[in-house]
Amino acid sequence: MSAKHFINDATHLVNSALQALTITNPSVALDVENKIIYRRPGHAPQVSIISGGGSGHEPSFGAFVGAGLLSAGVAGTIFASPSAEQIRKAIMSRVDLEKGILVTVMNYTGDILSFGMGVEKAKASGLKVEMLVVGDDVGVGRKRSGKVGRRGIAGTVLVHKISGALAARGASLEDVYKVAKLTADNIASIGASLDHVHVPGRAAPDPNSNEGLASEEVEVGMGIHNEPGSGREVVNLPGLVTKMLKQLLDQKDEDRAYLNVNSNEVVLLINNLGGVSELEMGGITAEVVGQLEKDYNIKPVRILAGTYMTSLNGLGFSISILNVVNTNIGGPSMIQLLDDPCEAAGWTAPIRKETWEAKSTQTREDSVAVAEDTKASGLKLDPETTKTALTAGLQRVIAAEPDVTRYDTVVGDGDCGIGLKRGAEAILKMLSESKLSGDAVIDVSKVVQVVENTMDGTSGALYAIFLNSLAHSLREQSSAGEATPKVWGAALKQASESLSRYTPAQPGDRTLVDALHPFVETLTSTGNLKQAAEASRKGAEGTKGMQASLGRTVYIGGSGFEQVPDPGAWGLSEFFLGIAGLKTSEPGYEVV
């Protein structure tokens, strides 16, 4: 792999590339601070479509912002998801809100959690928002991908184009989401590359390491974040294409038969991962189209070949197949929507001369278009009792930090305890500086703001999503008048169900859900806080010896999980024990 770049400062590279999009397409603007490319105001109201992810996938996503495609694209640093705050700003202040918003995200944990938190925040503010997760990659089969599911790769751009065209025609949010999901469900993709890439600003690879591929090797199933594929092989182009098409289309492959092509209309997308010459892309396209007709009797009605979603300058390509099905909305077909004109620098349609001549200078400068002040719900709680219980729970979390850190050092990266302690200390500070209002929704929302500003990482995103949803669920229970244990139980259950939309974690996966689920279920069924807290601790204890299905522990391996409980579950159970006023503390686990 080459470690030579014209721009080696990754931050400057991303910022300047985003700025360039406003130069090549005068219909878009840039929120520099939040790295958001968005359509300038002045066009007819329509469903707004937002996507995004790490930088390094250009022209996705910023260069797909424009009439007939995306309304906004949110950029993270190279190969890292944007923050929830960036996404919240994009949803709430950089696009039209009148007809609703569709947020489309590729199936990567960081993207789902960050975008999910932004979506839940927007919903809690009363906005109409739908979120669609696209997973089209078949490079990693069902057995290996497990609960995480298929990664999102280049096929996602077909979802963007078709849903963007439908939104531009004035369709409702319900129909736009329906057709977008239908498109996503009928796409399969796979990539391959001759080498990994070097990220600007990082140390050059050791030439003696096994980091790169041998000169005769190709990596099949290569993703878009420089991650390894499903295997390395020595194969020529015809043999490689044969293998890739088989993984896409072989119905006998139970591990990968995601797509059943049962339509007379198929769309083929051949995507350059960034470093393949146009000449060679032509040869690849000819080989793919020839084998599709010869071996599968498939003659695509539309063939798109070019650069749509890259992995920096990846020396590879991907193949995506869309099985065109009836949209059943009484309007345009998928093909008609794909053919509709659009005005985005990254798509093949050129910018219209009318847009150049308009020389629009309009921008969106408001920090947030939707008021952030939480409206009273009328659902009452006792401020002093609540403060006392919260304080006891938070102090117990802080006291448990050494144990949680020790457990996480064995099975994770050692930051879980510090993250929980940081959040607990910040909430305690808030409680000491301002009085609770006595309105359940307002007071939970205050806690949410603290969590969002002080807790980072996966656990911070999970807690923020859960608490935002809890505030929304409590508001829906406001007719009860008082936040009784029954009301809290129902709201917590609804918030747990919302959280499950953003993480596949279930009891038994060795996550904080193993402590959360029994607490919620017991509180819902009994209304007894102490019994619920005891059930939570029992659930956390049960994670000792439980092999992880999700999270960093999956990649670390080893036998550490046999020695200690899940750190996140243990920390959460400590909080529940504290708010329930239970003083007993079981001995910690020894780390061998």
C-alpha positions in Angstrom: 0.0 0.0 0.0 1.2 3.5 -0.7 1.7 5.9 2.3 2.2 8.9 0.0 -0.4 11.7 0.0 -0.7 15.3 -1.2 -2.3 16.2 2.1 -1.1 14.4 5.2 -3.1 16.4 7.7 -6.3 14.3 8.0 -8.3 17.1 9.6 -7.4 19.7 7.0 -8.0 17.1 4.3 -11.6 16.4 5.4 -12.5 20.1 6.0 -11.0 21.3 2.7 -12.8 18.5 0.7 -16.1 19.5 2.2 -15.5 23.1 1.3 -14.8 22.0 -2.2 -18.3 20.6 -2.5 -19.8 24.1 -2.2 -17.5 25.2 -5.0 -18.5 22.5 -7.4 -22.2 22.7 -6.6 -23.5 26.2 -5.8 -26.8 24.8 -4.6 -25.3 23.4 -1.4 -23.8 25.0 1.7 -21.4 23.8 4.5 -21.8 24.0 8.3 -18.1 24.0 8.9 -18.3 23.4 12.7 -20.5 20.3 12.3 -19.2 19.1 9.0 -22.7 19.1 7.4 -23.3 19.6 3.7 -26.9 20.7 3.1 -29.1 22.0 0.4 -29.5 25.8 0.4 -33.1 26.9 1.3 -35.5 28.2 -1.3 -36.7 25.0 -2.9 -40.2 23.5 -2.6 -41.0 21.6 0.7 -40.4 17.9 0.6 -39.4 15.0 2.8 -35.8 15.6 3.8 -33.3 12.7 3.4 -30.2 12.7 5.6 -27.3 10.3 5.5 -23.7 10.3 6.4 -20.8 8.4 8.0 -17.0 8.5 8.2 -15.1 10.5 5.6 -13.0 8.5 3.1 -16.1 7.2 1.2 -16.4 10.1 -1.3 -18.4 10.9 -3.2 -20.6 9.4 -0.5 -22.2 11.2 1.3 -21.7 15.0 0.9 -21.4 15.0 -2.9 -24.8 13.3 -3.1 -26.5 16.3 -1.5 -28.6 18.2 -4.1 -32.0 18.3 -5.8 -33.4 14.8 -6.3 -31.0 13.1 -3.9 -29.9 13.9 -0.3 -31.0 16.9 1.7 -27.9 16.7 3.9 -24.8 14.6 4.5 -23.0 14.5 7.8 -19.3 13.7 7.8 -17.1 12.2 10.5 -13.4 11.9 10.5 -11.8 9.4 8.2 -13.5 6.0 8.7 -15.2 7.2 12.0 -18.9 8.0 12.4 -20.0 11.6 13.0 -21.1 12.5 16.5 -24.7 12.5 17.7 -24.5 16.2 18.1 -23.5 16.7 14.5 -26.4 14.6 13.4 -28.8 16.3 15.7 -27.9 19.7 14.2 -28.4 18.3 10.7 -31.8 16.9 11.5 -33.1 19.8 13.5 -31.6 22.8 11.8 -30.2 22.2 8.4 -33.1 20.6 6.4 -36.8 21.2 5.8 -38.9 19.8 8.7 -42.4 20.4 7.3 -42.9 17.0 5.6 -40.7 14.9 7.8 -37.2 13.4 7.7 -35.8 10.1 6.6 -32.4 9.2 8.0 -30.6 6.5 6.1 -27.5 4.9 7.7 -25.3 2.0 6.8 -25.1 -1.0 9.2 -22.1 -0.2 11.3 -22.4 0.0 15.1 -21.0 3.5 15.5 -23.2 4.9 12.8 -26.3 3.3 14.1 -25.8 4.5 17.7 -24.8 8.0 16.8 -27.5 8.5 14.2 -30.0 6.7 16.5 -29.2 9.2 19.3 -29.8 12.1 17.0 -33.1 10.6 15.7 -34.4 9.9 19.2 -33.5 13.5 20.2 -35.4 14.8 17.2 -38.4 12.6 18.0 -38.4 13.8 21.6 -38.7 17.3 20.2 -41.8 16.3 18.3 -40.3 15.9 14.8 -41.5 13.3 12.3 -38.4 11.2 11.7 -37.9 7.7 10.3 -34.5 5.8 10.3 -33.5 3.1 7.9 -30.5 0.9 8.3 -29.0 -0.5 5.1 -27.1 -3.8 5.1 -26.3 -5.1 1.6 -22.9 -6.8 1.9 -22.8 -10.6 1.4 -19.0 -10.8 1.8 -19.5 -12.0 5.4 -22.1 -14.7 5.7 -24.9 -15.2 8.2 -22.9 -17.4 10.6 -20.0 -15.0 10.9 -22.0 -11.8 11.0 -24.4 -13.1 13.6 -26.6 -10.6 15.3 -24.7 -7.6 13.8 -26.0 -8.5 10.4 -24.7 -7.4 7.0 -22.5 -4.4 6.6 -23.7 -1.5 4.5 -21.6 -0.8 1.4 -22.1 0.7 -2.1 -25.6 -0.6 -2.7 -26.7 2.1 -0.2 -26.4 4.7 -3.0 -29.2 3.1 -4.9 -31.4 3.5 -1.8 -30.4 7.2 -1.7 -31.1 7.8 -5.4 -34.5 6.1 -5.5 -35.8 7.6 -2.2 -34.4 11.0 -3.1 -36.2 11.0 -6.4 -39.5 10.0 -4.7 -39.1 12.7 -2.1 -38.5 15.3 -4.9 -41.8 14.2 -6.5 -43.6 15.3 -3.3 -44.3 11.9 -1.8 -45.2 11.4 1.9 -42.7 10.3 4.5 -44.6 7.0 4.9 -44.2 6.3 1.1 -40.6 7.5 0.9 -39.6 5.2 3.9 -41.6 2.3 2.4 -39.9 2.5 -1.0 -36.4 3.1 0.6 -36.8 0.0 2.7 -38.1 -2.0 -0.2 -35.1 -1.0 -2.2 -32.7 -1.9 0.6 -34.3 -5.3 1.1 -33.7 -6.1 -2.6 -30.0 -5.2 -2.8 -27.0 -7.5 -2.5 -23.4 -6.3 -2.8 -19.8 -7.7 -2.5 -16.4 -6.1 -2.8 -12.8 -7.2 -3.5 -9.5 -5.4 -3.4 -5.8 -6.0 -4.3 -4.6 -4.1 -1.1 -5.6 -2.2 2.0 -5.2 1.6 2.1 -3.2 4.0 4.2 -5.0 6.7 6.1 -3.3 10.2 5.7 -1.6 11.2 8.9 -1.0 7.7 10.2 2.4 6.1 10.4 3.6 4.3 7.3 3.1 0.5 7.5 6.0 -1.7 8.4 7.2 -3.3 5.1 8.0 -6.5 7.0 4.5 -6.9 8.5 1.7 -9.0 7.1 -0.5 -5.9 6.9 -0.6 -5.7 3.1 -1.5 -8.4 0.5 1.1 -10.3 -1.5 1.4 -9.2 -5.1 -0.6 -12.1 -6.4 -3.4 -12.0 -3.8 -6.8 -10.5 -3.8 -9.0 -10.0 -0.7 -12.6 -11.1 -1.3 -15.3 -9.5 0.7 -13.4 -6.3 1.4 -15.4 -3.7 3.3 -15.2 0.1 2.9 -13.4 0.8 6.2 -10.2 -0.9 5.3 -11.2 -4.0 7.3 -10.3 -7.5 6.1 -12.6 -9.4 3.9 -13.8 -13.0 4.2 -10.5 -14.4 2.7 -7.5 -14.0 0.5 -7.1 -15.8 -2.8 -4.8 -16.1 -5.8 -7.2 -15.7 -8.7 -7.5 -13.8 -12.0 -10.3 -11.4 -12.8 -12.6 -13.9 -14.5 -12.2 -16.3 -11.6 -12.7 -13.5 -9.1 -15.9 -12.3 -10.7 -17.2 -15.9 -10.8 -16.7 -16.2 -7.1 -18.2 -12.8 -6.3 -21.3 -13.5 -8.5 -21.7 -16.9 -6.9 -21.8 -15.3 -3.4 -24.3 -12.8 -4.6 -26.7 -15.1 -6.5 -26.2 -18.8 -5.6 -29.5 -19.8 -3.9 -27.8 -23.1 -2.6 -25.4 -21.1 -0.4 -27.5 -21.0 2.7 -25.0 -18.7 4.4 -25.2 -16.0 1.8 -28.5 -16.4 -0.2 -29.8 -13.0 0.8 -31.2 -12.1 -2.6 -33.6 -14.1 -4.8 -33.6 -12.4 -8.2 -37.2 -13.1 -9.3 -37.8 -10.0 -11.5 -37.3 -9.3 -15.1 -35.7 -6.0 -14.2 -32.3 -5.9 -12.5 -30.1 -2.9 -11.9 -26.3 -3.5 -11.8 -23.9 -1.1 -10.0 -20.2 -1.6 -10.4 -18.4 0.7 -7.9 -14.8 1.8 -7.9 -13.4 1.7 -4.4 -11.3 4.7 -5.4 -8.0 3.5 -6.9 -8.9 1.5 -10.0 -8.3 3.3 -13.3 -11.2 4.1 -15.6 -9.6 1.9 -18.2 -9.5 -1.1 -15.8 -13.1 -0.4 -14.6 -14.2 -0.8 -18.2 -12.6 -4.2 -18.3 -14.2 -5.2 -15.0 -17.6 -4.0 -16.1 -17.4 -6.0 -19.3 -16.4 -9.2 -17.4 -19.3 -8.8 -14.9 -21.9 -8.1 -17.5 -20.7 -11.0 -19.7 -20.8 -13.5 -16.8 -24.2 -12.4 -15.6 -25.7 -13.1 -19.0 -23.8 -16.3 -19.7 -24.1 -18.0 -16.3 -27.3 -16.5 -14.8 -29.3 -15.3 -17.9 -29.4 -11.8 -16.3 -29.4 -8.8 -18.6 -29.5 -5.7 -16.4 -31.9 -2.9 -17.5 -29.6 -0.3 -16.0 -25.9 -0.5 -15.6 -24.1 2.1 -13.4 -20.3 1.9 -13.4 -18.1 4.4 -11.7 -17.1 5.9 -8.4 -19.9 6.0 -5.9 -18.6 4.8 -2.5 -14.9 4.5 -1.9 -12.5 3.4 0.7 -10.1 6.3 0.1 -8.0 5.1 -2.8 -8.8 1.5 -2.4 -7.5 -0.7 -5.2 -10.7 -2.6 -5.6 -14.3 -2.6 -6.8 -17.7 -3.8 -5.6 -20.7 -5.3 -7.4 -24.3 -4.5 -6.4 -27.4 -6.0 -7.8 -30.9 -4.5 -7.2 -33.8 -6.8 -7.8 -36.5 -4.3 -9.1 -39.9 -5.0 -7.5 -43.2 -3.2 -7.5 -43.3 -0.3 -5.1 -47.1 -0.6 -4.6 -47.6 3.1 -4.0 -49.5 3.8 -7.1 -46.8 6.0 -8.5 -43.4 5.8 -10.2 -41.4 2.5 -10.5 -37.9 2.0 -9.0 -36.5 2.4 -12.6 -38.3 5.7 -13.2 -37.0 7.0 -9.9 -33.5 5.9 -10.7 -33.8 7.7 -14.0 -35.2 10.9 -12.6 -32.8 13.8 -12.9 -30.8 15.0 -9.9 -28.4 17.7 -9.2 -25.5 16.4 -7.1 -21.8 16.6 -7.9 -21.2 13.0 -7.1 -23.9 11.6 -9.3 -23.7 11.4 -13.1 -26.3 14.1 -13.7 -24.7 17.5 -14.4 -25.7 20.7 -12.5 -28.2 22.7 -14.5 -27.3 26.0 -16.0 -30.2 27.7 -14.2 -28.6 26.8 -10.8 -25.2 28.3 -11.8 -27.0 31.5 -13.0 -29.1 31.8 -9.8 -25.9 32.4 -7.8 -27.8 31.7 -4.6 -26.1 33.0 -1.4 -28.8 31.8 1.0 -27.6 29.7 4.0 -29.0 28.2 7.2 -27.3 29.8 10.2 -29.7 29.0 13.1 -28.1 26.8 15.7 -31.3 24.8 16.2 -34.6 25.3 14.4 -36.6 23.4 17.0 -36.8 24.9 20.5 -34.7 22.9 23.0 -36.7 24.0 26.1 -38.6 20.9 27.2 -42.3 21.5 27.7 -43.9 20.5 31.0 -45.7 17.2 30.9 -47.8 17.4 34.1 -46.4 14.0 35.2 -45.4 14.7 38.8 -42.7 13.3 41.0 -41.4 14.3 44.4 -38.2 16.4 43.8 -36.6 15.7 47.2 -37.3 11.9 47.2 -36.1 11.7 43.6 -32.9 13.6 44.3 -32.1 11.5 47.3 -32.6 8.2 45.3 -30.6 9.5 42.3 -27.8 10.7 44.6 -27.6 7.3 46.3 -27.5 5.5 43.0 -24.9 7.8 41.4 -22.6 7.7 44.5 -22.7 3.9 44.3 -21.7 4.0 40.7 -18.7 6.2 41.6 -17.7 3.9 44.4 -17.9 0.9 42.1 -15.5 2.5 39.5 -12.4 0.5 40.5 -14.2 -2.8 40.2 -15.8 -1.9 36.9 -12.5 -0.6 35.5 -10.8 -3.8 36.7 -13.4 -6.0 34.9 -13.2 -3.9 31.7 -9.4 -4.2 31.7 -9.9 -8.0 31.4 -12.6 -8.1 28.7 -12.5 -4.6 27.1 -10.4 -1.5 26.8 -10.6 -0.4 30.4 -12.7 2.8 30.0 -16.1 1.6 31.1 -15.7 2.5 34.8 -14.2 5.9 34.1 -17.0 6.7 31.6 -19.7 5.8 34.1 -18.0 7.7 36.9 -17.6 10.8 34.7 -21.3 10.7 33.9 -22.4 10.1 37.5 -20.2 12.9 38.8 -21.6 15.3 36.2 -25.2 14.4 37.1 -24.5 14.9 40.8 -23.0 18.3 40.0 -26.2 19.2 38.1 -28.3 18.1 41.1 -26.3 20.2 43.5 -26.5 23.3 41.3 -30.2 23.3 40.3 -33.4 22.0 41.8 -35.5 19.3 40.2 -38.7 20.7 38.8 -41.0 17.9 40.0 -42.0 17.2 36.4 -40.8 13.8 35.3 -40.2 14.6 31.7 -38.4 17.9 32.4 -36.1 16.3 35.0 -35.2 13.3 32.9 -34.5 15.7 30.0 -32.0 17.5 32.3 -30.2 14.3 33.0 -30.2 13.5 29.2 -28.4 16.7 28.5 -25.7 15.9 31.0 -25.2 12.4 29.7 -24.9 13.6 26.1 -22.3 16.2 27.0 -20.2 14.0 29.4 -20.4 10.4 28.4 -18.8 9.3 25.1 -18.2 5.9 23.5 -20.7 3.2 22.9 -22.1 3.2 26.5 -22.6 6.9 26.3 -24.6 6.6 23.1 -26.7 3.7 24.5 -27.6 5.6 27.7 -28.4 8.8 25.7 -30.7 6.9 23.3 -32.4 5.1 26.2 -32.9 8.2 28.3 -34.2 10.3 25.3 -36.7 7.5 24.6 -37.6 7.4 28.3 -38.4 11.1 28.3 -40.6 10.6 25.3 -42.3 7.5 26.8 -43.0 9.4 30.1 -44.6 12.2 28.2 -47.0 9.7 26.6 -47.9 8.6 30.1 -48.6 12.1 31.3 -52.3 11.5 31.7 -51.5 9.4 34.7 -50.7 12.6 36.6 -48.1 11.0 38.9 -45.0 9.0 38.1 -45.9 5.9 40.0 -43.8 2.7 39.9 -46.3 1.4 37.4 -45.8 4.4 35.2 -42.0 4.2 35.4 -42.2 0.5 34.6 -44.3 1.1 31.4 -42.1 3.9 30.3 -38.9 2.0 30.9 -40.3 -1.0 29.0 -41.1 1.3 26.0 -37.6 2.9 26.2 -36.0 -0.6 26.2 -38.0 -1.5 23.1 -36.8 1.7 21.4 -33.2 0.9 22.3 -33.5 -2.5 20.7 -34.0 -0.8 17.3 -30.4 0.5 17.5 -28.6 -2.5 19.0 -29.3 -6.2 18.6 -28.3 -6.8 22.2 -30.6 -9.2 24.1 -30.3 -10.8 27.6 -27.6 -13.4 27.3 -25.3 -11.4 25.0 -23.2 -10.2 28.0 -24.0 -6.5 27.8 -25.6 -3.9 30.1 -29.0 -5.3 28.8 -28.4 -8.3 31.1 -28.9 -5.9 34.0 -31.4 -3.6 32.4 -33.9 -6.2 31.2 -34.6 -7.9 34.5 -34.9 -4.6 36.3 -37.5 -3.3 33.8 -39.4 -6.6 33.7 -39.5 -7.0 37.5 -40.5 -3.4 38.1 -43.3 -3.7 35.4 -44.7 -6.8 36.9 -44.3 -6.1 40.7 -44.0 -2.3 41.0 -41.4 -3.1 43.7 -38.1 -1.1 43.2 -36.1 -3.2 45.6 -37.1 -6.5 43.9 -36.3 -5.0 40.5 -32.8 -3.8 41.7 -32.1 -7.3 43.1 -33.1 -8.9 39.8 -30.8 -6.5 38.0 -27.8 -7.5 40.3 -28.7 -11.2 39.7 -28.6 -10.6 35.9 -25.3 -8.8 36.2 -23.8 -11.7 38.2 -25.1 -14.1 35.6 -22.8 -12.5 33.0 -19.7 -14.0 34.6 -18.7 -16.9 32.4 -21.1 -15.8 29.7 -19.4 -15.5 26.3 -20.0 -12.1 24.6 -22.0 -11.9 21.3 -21.6 -8.1 20.9 -19.1 -5.4 21.7 -15.3 -5.2 21.8 -15.1 -8.4 23.9 -16.0 -10.3 20.8 -12.8 -9.3 19.1 -10.5 -9.5 22.1 -11.1 -13.2 22.7 -9.4 -15.1 25.5 -10.9 -16.5 28.7 -11.3 -13.3 30.7 -15.1 -13.5 30.4 -14.9 -16.6 32.7 -13.3 -14.5 35.5 -15.5 -11.4 35.7 -19.0 -10.1 35.0 -19.8 -7.7 32.2 -18.5 -4.3 33.3 -21.4 -2.3 31.9 -24.0 -4.6 33.4 -22.3 -4.5 36.8 -22.1 -0.7 36.8 -25.8 -0.4 35.9 -26.8 -2.9 38.6 -24.9 -0.8 41.2 -26.9 2.2 40.2 -30.2 0.3 40.6 -29.2 -1.0 44.0 -28.3 2.5 45.1 -31.6 4.1 44.1 -33.5 1.3 45.7 -31.6 2.0 49.0 -30.1 -1.5 49.3 -26.9 -1.2 51.4 -25.6 -4.8 51.0 -22.7 -5.2 48.6 -21.6 -8.5 47.3 -17.8 -9.1 47.1 -16.2 -8.2 43.9 -14.6 -10.7 41.5 -11.0 -11.4 41.6 -9.0 -11.0 38.3 -6.7 -13.9 37.8 
